Amino acid sequence: MRLKPFDFIVRHEAMTAEIRDFFEQYSAAFNRLDGEAVARLYAVPSGIASDKGYTHWPSYEPVRDNMVALCELYRANGFLSAKFEEASFLAQGENCAVADLAWQIDRTGGQAPWHFNTTYNLIRTGEGWRVLLCTAYEEKRLDA
């Protein structure tokens, strides 16, 4: 089939079990509010894109510092647990993938849960799957 300009093929794929397991580890690290464990699931280098722009993490330490601070912010705002659902997934060969997750963050004291989506560009490394780029396109700033 020959495509004309602006024709495209839309692929709808299910997340692989291996990548779902990766995100279960990621969620579990947040559920323990263990910022260092979250950071270990990021590639080095890696980065985050948000409404503030792009932040590049050239080494493990700034990833760790960011995730530890994020877990502290979550703790200060009544974090109880995090769970995710797959919104969309695209395998990009054997060593790269993109996953968009719908997150729900439940909170203590009857506070309303937070709902937001985040996209993750993943890369397979010698240690397994890691986040290469996190795009926090819906998560709002928390009022600490």
C-alpha positions in Angstrom: 0.0 0.0 0.0 1.4 3.4 -1.0 0.6 6.2 1.4 -0.3 9.6 0.1 1.0 12.7 1.9 -0.7 13.1 5.3 -2.1 9.5 5.2 -1.0 7.7 8.3 -1.6 4.4 10.1 -2.9 4.4 13.6 -1.7 1.5 15.7 -3.5 0.5 18.9 -1.5 -1.9 21.0 -1.8 -3.4 24.4 1.0 -2.7 26.9 3.3 -5.7 27.2 3.4 -7.7 30.5 7.0 -6.7 30.9 6.3 -3.0 30.7 3.2 -3.4 32.9 5.4 -5.0 35.5 7.8 -2.1 35.2 5.0 0.4 36.0 3.8 -1.8 38.9 7.3 -1.4 40.4 7.1 2.4 39.7 3.7 2.7 41.3 4.9 0.5 44.3 7.9 2.8 44.8 5.6 5.8 45.0 3.2 3.9 47.3 6.2 3.6 49.7 7.0 7.3 49.1 10.5 6.0 48.3 11.9 8.7 46.0 15.2 6.9 45.7 13.5 3.7 44.4 11.5 5.9 41.9 14.7 7.5 40.7 16.4 4.2 40.1 13.7 3.5 37.5 14.9 6.4 35.4 17.6 6.2 32.7 20.8 8.3 33.1 20.6 10.7 31.5 16.9 11.4 31.5 14.5 14.3 31.8 11.0 15.7 32.5 8.8 17.9 30.4 6.0 19.9 32.0 4.3 23.2 31.8 7.5 24.7 33.2 9.5 23.5 30.3 12.2 20.7 30.0 14.5 19.7 32.8 17.5 17.5 31.9 19.0 15.2 34.5 22.5 14.4 33.3 23.2 12.0 36.3 21.4 10.0 38.9 21.7 12.6 41.7 19.3 15.3 40.3 16.7 12.6 39.4 17.0 11.3 43.0 16.7 14.8 44.5 13.6 15.5 42.4 11.9 12.3 43.2 12.6 12.5 47.0 11.2 16.1 46.9 8.2 15.0 45.0 7.5 12.2 47.5 7.8 14.7 50.4 5.4 17.0 48.6 3.0 14.1 48.2 3.3 13.2 51.9 2.6 16.8 52.9 -0.5 16.7 50.8 -2.1 13.6 52.3 -0.8 10.9 49.8 -2.3 7.5 50.5 -1.7 5.5 47.3 -1.2 5.7 43.6 -2.7 3.5 40.9 -2.6 3.7 37.2 -4.5 2.5 34.1 -3.1 2.3 30.6 -4.4 5.1 28.4 -2.4 4.3 25.4 0.8 2.4 24.5 3.1 2.2 21.5 6.0 -0.2 21.2 8.8 1.3 19.2 10.9 -1.7 18.3 12.3 -4.0 20.9 14.1 -1.4 23.0 11.8 1.7 23.1 8.2 2.3 23.9 5.8 5.1 24.8 3.1 4.7 27.5 0.5 7.2 28.5 -0.9 6.4 32.0 -4.0 7.7 33.7 -3.1 8.1 37.4 -5.3 8.3 40.5 -3.6 9.5 43.7 -5.8 8.7 46.7 -5.4 10.9 49.7 -6.1 10.8 53.5 -8.7 12.5 55.4 -11.5 12.3 52.8 -9.6 14.7 50.5 -10.5 14.3 46.8 -8.1 12.2 44.8 -5.9 13.7 42.1 -6.5 12.5 38.5 -4.0 13.2 35.8 -2.2 11.6 32.8 1.5 11.3 32.3 3.4 10.0 29.3 6.6 8.0 29.6 9.2 7.4 26.9 10.9 4.2 27.9 14.2 2.6 26.9 15.5 -0.9 27.6 18.8 -0.8 29.4 21.2 -3.4 30.8 19.2 -3.1 34.1 15.8 -3.4 32.3 13.2 -0.8 31.3 13.8 2.8 32.4 12.1 6.1 31.9 14.0 8.2 29.4 11.5 11.1 29.3 8.5 11.8 31.6 6.0 14.3 30.2 3.8 15.6 33.0 1.2 17.2 30.8 -1.8 17.2 33.2 -0.4 17.1 36.7 -1.1 20.4 38.5 1.0 22.1 41.0 0.2 21.0 44.6 -0.7 23.4 47.3 1.5 22.4 50.2 
